[in-house]
Amino acid sequence: MIKLKAAICDDEIIQIENTVTFLEEYIHDRRISIDYEYFESYAPLKDRISEFDLFILDYQVPEINGIEFAEMLRSSYGDEKAVIFLTSFSEIVYDSFRVKPHRFLIKPIEKEKFYEALDSYFKTNHISQRI
């Protein structure tokens, strides 16, 4: 059995709560298992990258931005790890292409778009949603 683990990183607790709510609804609606943890900064996540398969990242977090974090992730793991960016800054979408995000969602996140991003992740990675 494949066990998927996701990391959510956002410096705003309300955004974390919204993302977790959508993720838990997705897990329930799709009847799948995804373990997840959330972080309010990238510092504690940097040393734990290997533990996660999917990263749901805010672009603007105080110590480094999401693209810089994704660059670190890519330099160590290549395309093995998936990134979904969540941000209020639509103008950075093109800058994010260099780190090959799976999706780029604009805040406030729409539930349907979030579901589409996760469905696409499973399909692209040939992972059965019956985990």
Helices and strands as residue ranges (DSSP letters): E 4-9, H 13-30, E 34-39, H 43-46, G 49-51, E 54-58, H 66-77, E 82-87, G 90-92, H 93-96, G 97-99, E 103-106, H 111-124
